[in-house]
């Protein structure tokens, strides 16, 4: 009899609590519909199943009074994909991190290595650079070195066929997009690029491109670089996503954004991204630092910084580090430019995250803290669009799951952040880059709490692979 009473009691309890989790009393901000209102969210099996004006009952309740509830951020440009890096991302409000510029060589292997081991969602493009290195016989590395075959050699017809075949295989295996680093592979011909763009169009894949040239010298410069990718979209129909336009464009970026605006006004599918820092970071042995780099980038040795020591370089230390290789920070942009590109009505926020640069840990909190709250350069709703909804929109034509991310609506994934807009701050700096951001009280990944009351919950791995349908 006691067992029957206990069973009935448990059954009644489950019926009374309709949801696994309720987020109560929060100011819900949905960047898809511009809703901004006090609401109660009911979550079951990782899905938002109720958005209510009245109180809901759940097995667990998070009281979000006086806090913002928003979609988790989607980082389209994250290079560092190790467990500690995922911790940095989630403490910065990121629930999905994607390697879409450099990309990877083997989609199946890359995803397998992370299955069941990640704090947040993860995914990658099939990368033109790693594919080109593999076909042309280079030693595997993150980026092609300046004098490597992948960087310095035009591919033969047979090599182009093989490159195209490997990229198509990656697309068939569910790669999120196609990644290009044309400044790192300057001898990749326009015909090679166009052939891959045509493939991308067949598979509804966007092309995430680091543009080919810097500087304003004739004939190869920033404008020809941007025109190359815009024309590739016009010719093939494959969307272009221009990565870190302010890092490539530097002080010419406002003019480049006008070209992007013009392409959009004529119906072309072009997007672009920025990160909110005056300095970038890349491999000192890459083609970016081939002779003439000072004129192209309008910087000199004192604008370069060794992230390991914090020291600025001179001609001797530059030569020594370039000989042995390593990442280098390049201070290239004034703060006034960063404010302008962050506030531009079409730019997406993405980190270009690498260990050793503060953008790996603080990009999204910096946007909310410095550029929304302190500078009032853009509204909070616009910032949420740039950090969550627009990245999801960029990918959803190829990856149906992205239609359920970056917004708060019934049926959407419960990838959610809860934060105090007056307290969100980045803590990472150029001298101390590995610092958690602050201000996010809770972060949910597919309904699983991974940050609770501002504290990271360790040994929790709800992250899922972001992958296009396999053909």
Helices and strands as residue ranges (DSSP letters): H 2-16, E 19-30, E 35-44, E 47-52, E 58-63, E 68-71, E 73-75, H 83-91, E 94-104, H 107-114, E 121-127, H 128-136, H 149-152, H 157-172, E 178-181, H 190-202, E 207-210, H 222-236, E 240-242, H 245-249, G 250-252, H 253-265, E 270-274, E 279-283, G 287-289, H 293-297, G 301-303, E 304-305, H 315-324, E 327-331, H 335-343, E 348-349, H 359-366, I 367-374, H 380-384, I 385-389, H 390-395, G 400-404, E 416-419, E 440-445, E 448-452, E 455-456
